[in-house]
């Protein structure tokens, strides 16, 4: 199973496969996605989820407020539906 991810406002889209993180899917599609550590410690890949659902194997180091606002760590997030993401807050 795979899902579509759209990055706003650029309208760049890519596919993420089941078991693949959002960041890995973007990088494998040659899409620029800020990142450094790829383990959720540096917050470089933090982006806001406007639509869709993600899951994590380990709980991300995000505050409850950040999670309520839709922020995710793309390096740790697995798509559970089609997603719309943005780097703007």
JOCORFEN-V680622 format. One record per residue. N is the residue number from 1. RES is the residue in three letters. SS is DSSP state (a for helix, b for strand, c for the rest). NEAR is the number of other C-alpha atoms within 10 Angstrom. D_CENTER is the distance of its C-alpha to the mean C-alpha in whole Angstrom. Layout:
BEGIN
n=N res=RES ss=SS near=NEAR d_center=D_CENTER
n=N res=RES ss=SS near=NEAR d_center=D_CENTER
END
This chain:
BEGIN
n=1 res=UNK ss=c near=8 d_center=17
n=2 res=UNK ss=b near=14 d_center=14
n=3 res=UNK ss=b near=15 d_center=12
n=4 res=UNK ss=b near=14 d_center=12
n=5 res=UNK ss=b near=23 d_center=9
n=6 res=UNK ss=b near=18 d_center=10
n=7 res=UNK ss=b near=21 d_center=10
n=8 res=UNK ss=b near=15 d_center=12
n=9 res=UNK ss=c near=11 d_center=15
n=10 res=UNK ss=c near=8 d_center=15
n=11 res=UNK ss=c near=12 d_center=15
n=12 res=UNK ss=b near=14 d_center=13
n=13 res=UNK ss=b near=17 d_center=12
n=14 res=UNK ss=b near=18 d_center=12
n=15 res=UNK ss=b near=19 d_center=12
n=16 res=UNK ss=b near=26 d_center=10
n=17 res=UNK ss=b near=16 d_center=13
n=18 res=UNK ss=c near=12 d_center=13
n=19 res=UNK ss=c near=12 d_center=13
n=20 res=UNK ss=c near=16 d_center=11
n=21 res=UNK ss=b near=21 d_center=7
n=22 res=UNK ss=a near=27 d_center=5
n=23 res=UNK ss=a near=24 d_center=6
n=24 res=UNK ss=a near=20 d_center=9
n=25 res=UNK ss=a near=19 d_center=9
n=26 res=UNK ss=a near=20 d_center=9
n=27 res=UNK ss=a near=14 d_center=12
n=28 res=UNK ss=a near=13 d_center=14
n=29 res=UNK ss=c near=13 d_center=14
n=30 res=UNK ss=c near=10 d_center=15
n=31 res=UNK ss=c near=15 d_center=13
n=32 res=UNK ss=c near=11 d_center=13
n=33 res=UNK ss=c near=18 d_center=9
n=34 res=UNK ss=c near=15 d_center=11
n=35 res=UNK ss=c near=18 d_center=11
n=36 res=UNK ss=c near=13 d_center=14
n=37 res=UNK ss=c near=11 d_center=14
n=38 res=UNK ss=c near=18 d_center=12
n=39 res=UNK ss=c near=14 d_center=13
n=40 res=UNK ss=c near=21 d_center=11
n=41 res=UNK ss=c near=13 d_center=14
n=42 res=UNK ss=c near=12 d_center=14
n=43 res=UNK ss=c near=19 d_center=11
n=44 res=UNK ss=c near=16 d_center=11
n=45 res=UNK ss=c near=23 d_center=7
n=46 res=UNK ss=b near=21 d_center=7
n=47 res=UNK ss=b near=20 d_center=6
n=48 res=UNK ss=b near=22 d_center=8
n=49 res=UNK ss=b near=21 d_center=7
n=50 res=UNK ss=b near=16 d_center=11
n=51 res=UNK ss=b near=14 d_center=11
n=52 res=UNK ss=c near=14 d_center=10
n=53 res=UNK ss=c near=15 d_center=10
n=54 res=UNK ss=b near=19 d_center=8
n=55 res=UNK ss=b near=15 d_center=10
n=56 res=UNK ss=c near=15 d_center=11
n=57 res=UNK ss=c near=8 d_center=14
n=58 res=UNK ss=c near=8 d_center=14
n=59 res=UNK ss=c near=10 d_center=14
n=60 res=UNK ss=c near=17 d_center=12
n=61 res=UNK ss=c near=13 d_center=14
n=62 res=UNK ss=c near=15 d_center=13
n=63 res=UNK ss=c near=10 d_center=16
n=64 res=UNK ss=a near=10 d_center=17
n=65 res=UNK ss=a near=9 d_center=17
n=66 res=UNK ss=a near=12 d_center=14
n=67 res=UNK ss=a near=14 d_center=13
n=68 res=UNK ss=a near=9 d_center=15
n=69 res=UNK ss=c near=13 d_center=14
n=70 res=UNK ss=c near=17 d_center=10
n=71 res=UNK ss=b near=21 d_center=9
n=72 res=UNK ss=b near=25 d_center=6
n=73 res=UNK ss=b near=28 d_center=6
n=74 res=UNK ss=c near=30 d_center=3
n=75 res=UNK ss=c near=25 d_center=7
n=76 res=UNK ss=c near=23 d_center=8
n=77 res=UNK ss=c near=23 d_center=6
n=78 res=UNK ss=b near=23 d_center=8
n=79 res=UNK ss=b near=24 d_center=8
n=80 res=UNK ss=c near=17 d_center=11
n=81 res=UNK ss=c near=17 d_center=12
n=82 res=UNK ss=c near=16 d_center=11
n=83 res=UNK ss=b near=21 d_center=8
n=84 res=UNK ss=b near=20 d_center=9
n=85 res=UNK ss=b near=23 d_center=7
n=86 res=UNK ss=b near=17 d_center=9
n=87 res=UNK ss=c near=15 d_center=10
n=88 res=UNK ss=c near=8 d_center=13
n=89 res=UNK ss=c near=8 d_center=14
END
